[in-house]
Amino acid sequence: VNNNGWTKGVEVGVYAGRTFRQLLVLCPDLDITGVDLYEPQPENSGPEKWLPGENGHAWDHERNYNSMLAVCEKFSHRARIIKDYSVNAAKQFENNSIDFVFIDADHSYKGVCEDIDAWSPKVRAGGMTCHGPRIGCFGSRSLPGDDCDPLALLSDERIGELGGTNPHRRRSAGDR
């Protein structure tokens, strides 16, 4: 992020905010928006329903949301949280308006595809669409879009190193 001079990003699927907080601390010029529903989703077709106790997680949505609001208050000039479905939240951003989006929300194939379709157009040329470590495990099915290679995933620890040769980098029209 710093090496690329990126100053505007979005994390889709914030949960307790580990990556969000790291980005705020390590990238002092970054303006970041976090997007998370912070509610159980029993109707979700993916591997998680975000119900308390599921997969050994407390999924304490209210505590996580309030914790992130406190973080945003501390960094009020450059951090905000949108509490909504990710596809709805994407509508609040103009196309080509952000440097990167880190997608780690609904881990179902359908949910990942919807997030990529909704958020990739928001990333400007030279920016990047990134996926969390659990996204892309769909067997032979591929994800939509030129930017997406489910085998080349970025971990939370590497989000601050985005750049260079990553296949998720969005190319400008002249580079295609």
FENBEL-V708509 format. One record per pair of residues at least 24 apart in sequence whose C-alpha atoms are under 10 Angstrom apart, sorted by the first residue. I is the first residue (numbers start at 0). GAP is how many residues later the second one is. D is the distance in Angstrom with one decimal. If there is no record, write none. Layout:
I;GAP;D
I;GAP;D
This chain:
0;25;9.1
0;26;7.0
0;28;9.4
0;29;8.1
0;98;8.7
0;99;8.6
0;126;9.7
0;158;7.6
0;159;5.3
0;160;6.2
0;161;5.7
0;162;7.4
1;24;8.3
1;25;6.0
1;26;8.5
1;27;7.9
1;28;8.3
1;158;7.3
1;159;7.9
1;160;8.7
1;161;9.5
2;24;9.7
2;157;8.8
2;158;7.6
2;159;8.1
2;160;7.6
2;161;9.3
3;95;9.2
3;122;9.0
3;123;8.8
3;156;10.0
3;157;9.0
3;158;7.7
3;159;6.5
3;160;8.5
4;24;8.4
4;25;9.0
4;94;9.1
5;24;6.9
5;25;9.1
5;92;8.6
5;93;5.7
5;94;7.8
5;120;9.6
5;121;8.0
5;156;9.7
5;157;10.0
6;24;5.7
6;25;8.0
6;71;9.6
6;91;8.1
6;92;6.8
6;93;9.1
7;24;5.8
7;25;8.3
7;70;9.0
7;89;8.0
7;90;5.2
7;91;5.4
7;92;7.1
7;93;9.0
7;115;9.7
7;119;9.9
8;24;6.5
8;25;8.7
8;70;9.9
8;88;9.1
8;89;5.6
8;90;5.6
8;91;4.9
8;92;5.7
8;93;8.0
8;113;10.0
8;114;8.8
8;118;9.5
8;119;9.6
9;24;5.7
9;25;7.4
9;69;9.8
9;70;9.7
9;71;9.6
9;80;9.6
9;88;7.5
9;89;8.5
9;90;6.5
9;91;4.7
9;92;6.3
9;93;8.4
9;109;9.2
9;112;9.8
9;113;9.6
9;119;9.8
10;24;6.2
10;25;8.7
10;70;9.4
10;75;9.8
10;89;8.5
10;90;5.8
10;91;4.8
10;92;6.2
10;93;7.6
10;94;9.0
10;119;9.4
10;120;9.8
10;121;10.0
11;24;6.4
11;25;9.7
11;69;10.0
11;70;9.5
11;73;9.4
11;74;6.5
11;75;9.6
11;77;9.3
11;78;9.5
11;89;7.2
11;90;6.0
11;91;4.8
11;92;5.8
11;93;5.8
11;94;9.1
11;103;8.3
11;107;9.1
11;119;9.4
11;120;9.6
12;24;8.0
12;25;9.1
12;72;9.5
12;73;7.9
12;89;8.3
12;90;6.6
12;91;5.0
12;92;4.0
12;93;7.6
12;94;9.9
12;119;9.2
13;24;8.9
13;50;9.0
13;51;9.1
13;54;8.7
13;67;8.9
13;88;9.6
13;89;9.2
13;90;7.6
13;91;7.6
14;44;8.3
14;45;9.3
14;46;7.9
14;49;6.6
14;50;8.0
14;53;9.0
14;89;9.2
14;90;8.5
15;43;9.1
15;44;9.1
15;45;8.6
15;47;8.6
15;48;5.1
15;49;7.7
15;50;9.8
15;51;7.7
15;52;7.3
16;47;7.8
16;48;9.1
16;50;8.4
16;51;6.7
16;54;9.0
17;50;9.9
17;138;8.3
17;139;9.7
18;83;9.5
18;136;9.7
18;137;6.0
18;138;7.8
18;139;9.7
18;140;7.8
18;141;9.1
19;48;9.0
19;51;9.3
19;52;10.0
19;59;9.0
19;82;9.9
19;136;9.5
19;139;9.9
20;47;8.9
20;50;7.7
20;51;9.5
20;54;9.9
20;58;9.6
21;134;9.3
21;135;8.9
21;137;9.2
21;138;8.3
22;136;8.0
22;137;6.8
23;47;9.3
23;48;9.7
23;51;7.9
23;54;8.3
23;55;7.8
24;50;9.7
25;134;7.6
26;133;7.9
27;50;9.1
28;49;8.3
29;48;6.8
29;49;8.5
29;69;9.9
30;44;9.3
30;45;9.7
30;46;7.9
30;47;4.3
30;48;5.9
30;49;8.6
30;67;9.7
31;40;9.6
31;43;9.8
31;45;9.8
31;46;6.1
31;47;5.1
31;48;6.7
31;49;8.7
31;66;9.4
31;68;9.7
31;69;9.6
32;39;9.3
32;45;8.2
32;46;5.8
32;47;4.9
32;48;5.6
32;49;7.2
32;68;9.5
33;34;8.9
33;38;9.5
33;45;7.8
33;46;6.3
33;47;4.6
33;48;6.1
33;49;8.4
33;52;9.7
33;55;9.8
33;67;9.8
33;68;9.6
34;45;8.7
34;46;5.8
34;47;4.8
34;48;6.0
34;49;6.8
34;50;7.7
34;51;6.2
34;52;9.7
34;53;9.9
34;54;7.1
34;55;9.0
34;68;9.6
34;70;8.7
35;25;9.6
35;29;8.5
35;45;7.6
35;46;6.6
35;47;5.3
35;48;6.0
35;49;6.7
35;50;6.7
35;53;9.1
35;68;9.8
35;69;7.5
35;70;9.8
36;24;8.6
36;28;9.1
36;44;9.9
36;45;8.0
36;46;4.9
36;47;4.5
36;48;5.4
36;49;7.5
36;52;9.8
36;68;9.2
37;24;6.9
37;25;9.3
37;26;7.6
37;27;6.4
37;28;9.9
37;44;9.8
37;45;6.7
37;46;7.9
37;47;9.2
38;26;9.5
38;44;9.1
38;45;9.2
38;46;9.8
40;65;10.0
43;62;8.3
43;63;9.8
43;64;8.3
43;67;9.0
44;61;9.1
44;62;9.2
44;63;6.5
44;64;9.0
44;65;8.3
44;66;8.5
45;60;6.7
45;61;5.8
45;62;3.9
45;63;7.3
45;64;8.0
45;65;7.5
45;66;9.6
46;59;8.3
46;60;6.4
46;61;6.2
46;62;9.5
47;57;9.9
47;58;7.7
47;59;7.4
47;60;8.2
48;57;9.2
49;56;9.7
84;30;9.7
85;25;9.4
85;28;8.9
85;29;6.7
85;32;8.3
85;33;8.7
86;24;9.2
86;27;7.0
86;28;6.1
86;29;9.2
86;30;8.7
86;31;5.8
86;32;7.7
87;27;9.9
87;30;8.6
88;29;9.1
88;30;9.3
89;25;8.5
89;27;9.9
89;28;6.1
89;29;6.0
89;30;9.6
89;31;9.5
89;32;7.8
90;27;7.9
90;28;8.9
90;31;9.3
91;30;9.9
92;26;8.9
92;28;9.6
92;29;6.6
92;30;9.8
93;27;8.5
93;28;6.1
93;29;9.2
94;24;8.6
94;25;8.5
94;26;5.3
94;27;4.0
94;28;6.8
94;29;7.4
95;24;8.7
95;25;6.3
95;26;4.6
95;27;4.8
95;28;3.9
95;29;7.1
95;30;10.0
95;31;9.0
96;24;8.8
96;25;5.6
96;26;6.1
96;27;5.9
96;28;9.6
96;30;9.8
97;24;6.0
97;25;4.9
97;26;5.9
97;27;9.4
97;29;7.5
97;30;9.1
98;24;5.6
98;25;5.9
98;26;8.1
98;27;7.5
98;28;4.6
98;29;6.6
98;30;8.8
98;71;9.5
99;24;7.9
99;25;9.9
99;26;9.1
99;27;5.3
99;28;4.7
99;29;5.7
99;30;7.4
99;62;9.1
99;69;9.0
99;70;9.2
100;26;8.5
100;27;6.6
100;28;5.1
100;29;6.1
100;30;8.4
101;26;8.4
101;27;6.2
101;28;4.6
101;29;5.6
101;30;7.0
101;52;9.1
101;54;9.2
101;57;8.1
102;26;7.5
102;27;6.0
102;28;4.7
102;29;6.0
102;30;9.7
102;32;8.5
103;26;8.6
103;27;5.9
103;28;4.6
103;29;7.8
103;30;7.7
103;31;7.1
103;52;9.6
104;26;9.2
104;27;8.3
104;29;9.7
104;30;8.9
105;29;8.9
106;25;9.2
106;27;7.1
106;28;6.0
106;29;8.5
106;30;9.2
106;31;10.0
107;27;8.3
107;28;9.4
107;29;9.5
107;30;8.8
108;26;8.4
108;27;8.0
108;28;8.7
108;29;6.9
108;32;8.7
108;33;9.3
108;34;8.1
109;33;9.5
111;24;8.3
111;31;7.9
111;32;9.3
112;29;9.4
112;30;6.2
112;31;6.3
112;32;9.0
112;35;9.8
113;29;9.8
113;30;9.1
115;27;8.2
115;28;7.3
115;29;7.6
115;31;9.1
115;32;8.2
116;26;9.6
116;27;7.2
116;28;7.4
119;25;8.1
119;26;9.6
119;27;7.9
119;28;9.4
119;50;8.6
120;24;9.8
120;49;9.7
122;46;9.6
122;47;7.4
123;45;9.9
123;46;7.3
123;47;8.7
123;48;8.2
124;44;8.3
124;45;5.4
124;46;5.4
124;47;4.6
124;48;7.8
124;49;9.9
124;50;9.7
125;37;9.2
125;43;6.4
125;44;5.3
125;45;5.6
125;46;6.3
125;49;10.0
126;35;9.3
126;36;8.5
126;41;8.7
126;42;5.8
126;43;5.3
126;44;7.7
126;45;9.2
127;34;8.0
127;35;8.1
127;38;8.6
127;39;8.9
127;40;5.7
127;41;4.4
127;42;5.3
127;43;8.8
128;33;10.0
128;38;9.6
128;39;5.8
128;40;6.7
128;41;7.2
129;24;6.6
129;25;9.2
129;29;8.3
129;32;8.8
129;36;9.5
129;37;9.6
129;38;6.4
129;39;8.5
130;24;8.0
130;25;9.2
130;28;9.6
130;37;9.0
131;24;6.8
131;27;9.4
145;24;8.1
145;25;9.2
146;24;8.4
